[in-house]
């Protein structure tokens, strides 16, 4: 059985907005998950991560297609983020320029 998702990727989709991400975040909070729409350190990162997860669920060129050339999604050991005062976390993907 083939599901409805992922959808073919489009140049633009007016349905995919910050409002969609915000609504999903609020729905998760209503079900007991932490509310990432409130102000706290790291809230922006959490919202971006949710938006990326939604995008990856919704859109793909082909169902079950491997990551695009140059991208990998293997989970790695946490690395310090030089822009966040040595805060550690897991990257969602990493670009490798193979030109």
Protein Blocks (a to p, Z undefined) as FASTA:
>chain_A
ZZfbdcdddfbdfklcfklmmmmmmmmmmnopacfkbccehklmmmmmmmmmmmmmmpcf
bghiacdehiacbdcdddddfkloopacddfbdcddfZZ
